[in-house]
Amino acid sequence: EKAAAGGREAVAIQNPISNRASVLRTTLLPGLLENAAWNLNRGLEGVHIFEMGNVYCWEDEKHREDLHLGLLSTGLLPGASWAAAAEETDFFVLKGALEALAESLRFEPIAFEGQDHPSFEPGRALALFYKGQEVGRLGALRGSFAAAVSVDRTVYAAEIDLTALFEKTPRPFEVVPVPNLPGVSRDLSF
C-alpha cells in the first residue's frame, strides 16, 4: 500500500462509488502496472508504455494537483531491425528515454542521484534533479508491488513531475540567419 501511494498522503473522496475508488491517485505507477499486467496476461512478451495525467496529495494542509508523466518498461524490447533479436529491457532504456525527453524539450541535462523510495527496490532507485530541485524518480519497482497484480518479472518505471519541470526555463532557441547568397553544389566525376 505504501509503495502504491508513492510516499504521499492521498486525498479522500467524500462520496466514493466503491472502496477501490475512495481516494484520488497520488502516483501514476499503479495504473501503469495494472495495464502492464493486463497485457502480459494476454500473451505480450514485453510492455513499454507511458501515461501523462494529474496526481493529487495533501501538502501543508492543502491539496495539490500536479501534472505527471509516468513510464513503464518490462519484458522484451523489439530488435532495432527485422534481423535483430528481441532483448530484455533494462534500467538504462528508461534512463535514456528521460535524457532524450529533457534534450528534446531544450532543458539542461537531468542529474541522477541514488535515493531509496517506497515504490522501488532498495538500492535500485534514482532521484531525478533539475537545477537542484527533485523532479522525479526512476528504478525497479518493488517485487511485492508488482506481485500484487500478478506480475512476476522485473518492472522498470519512472515518474516525472512535469509541473515542477515546466516551472524551469529551458535553453533559448538558437537562430541562424538566412544566408544572403544561394548555396552552390557541384557534381564532380573523375
N, C-alpha and C positions, 0 to 999 in steps of 0.2 A: 504493500500500500504506500509506504514511504517512497519507494522507487517510482511508482506511478504518479505520485504527486510532484515529483521533481524537487522536493525540499521546500515548496512554497505552501502558504496557507490558503486553502481553497475558499471560494465564495459560495455559500449555500444558496440554493433556490428556495423561495418561500413556499411555493406550491408545486413540488416536483410531481411529474407524471409517474415516476417509479423510483425505487431506492437506487437503481443503477444510474439514474439521471438526476441525482439530488444536489450535485454541485457542478459549478462551471469548471471547465478544464483549466489546469494550471500549466500544462505542457502538451505538446503535440505528439509526444513519443508513444503513449498507449494506443492512440488511434492508428498511427503508422504500423505499430507492432501487430495489432489486430488485422489490419489489411494484409500484412505480410503472411500471417498465419493462414488467412482465408485463401490466399493464392498458393502457398506451399501445400496446403491440404488438397488442392485441385491439380497437383502434379507439376507445378512450376519448379524448376531446379534452382532458380535464382529470382530474387525480388529486389528491385532497385527503384525506390520511389521517393517522392518529396511531397510536402504539403505546406501551404502558406495560409495562416489564419490567426485569429485573435486568441489570446490566452488571458486568464483573469486570476487575480490573487489579492489578498489583503496586504497592505503596506502602510504603516503609520496610521492605523485605524480608518483608512480609506481604501476603497477597492481600486485596483489598477487594471487597465486593459491595454495590452501591448500586442503588436503585430510580430509574429514569429515565423521563421522558416525552419521546417524540420526535414531531415534527410535520413533515409534508412537504406542499408545495403546488406544483403545476406545471400549466401549460396553462390552459384556460378555466374560469372560475367561472360557474355559472349566474346569470342575472339575478335581481334582487331580486323581480321579479314575472313573471307569464307574458308580459307585454308587453315586458319589458326584455330587451335583447340580452345574450348572454354576453360577458364581458370577460376579458382575460388577467389572471391572478393577478399579484401583485407582493409585494414585501418587506413592505409595510405590512399585508397580510392576516394574516401570521403574527405580526407585532408586536402588532397589535390583539388577536389571539387570546390571546397571552400576558398582555397587560394585563388582559383580561377574566377570564382564569383567576385571576390574583392577586387581583382585586377580588372575585370570587365566593367565594374561599377566605378573604376578610377580611384579606388581607395588605396592608401598605402598598404604594404603587406601586413597581414594579421600576425600577431605574436601568439605562440602556443606555449603553455606552461602546464606541467604536470600538476594535477589537483584532483583529489577524490571528490565524488559526488554521489548522492543516494541512488541515482538511476544507473550508474555504471560500475563495472567490476573494479574493486580496489586496485590501484596501480595501473589501470588501463584506461585512464580518462585524462583529457586535457581541457583546460580552460582557454577560451579564446579572448585575447585582449586587443583592443584597438585604441591607440593613443592613451594607454594606461587604464582604460575602462573595460571591465569584463563585458563581453557582448555575446558569449555563447559557450557551448560545451560540445565535446566530441569524444567518442570512445566506444568500448564494447559494452553493450547492455548487460546488466546483471543476469546471470543464468536463471535465477528464480523469477525474475520479471518476465523473461521470455517463456519460461516453462509454464507460467500462469495461463498462457494462451496456446499451450502445446507446441511451442517452437523449441526443438531440441538441438539447434545448431547455433554457432556464434553469430550474433547480430551486431552490426556496427551502426551507430546512429549519431546524429549531430543535431543541435538546435541553436539557432541564432536569433537574438533579439533584434529584429530589424528596426524597431522604434528607436532603440539606443544607437544603432549603427547609423541610421539616417539623420540623426542629430549632428553627426560629424560632417565636416566639409571635405568632399573628395578633391582630388587634384583638378585644377582647371584644364579645360580643353587647350590643346596646343594648335594654334592656327598657323598654317604655312601660306604665305602669299602666293597668288596665282602668277606664273611666270609671264613676263612681258612678251616673249617670243615663243612661237610654237616649237615643239620638240622635233628633232630630226632623227630618223632611223635609217641605217644603211644596211644593205644586204650584200655582203662580200663573199664571193666564191673563189676559191683558189684551186 
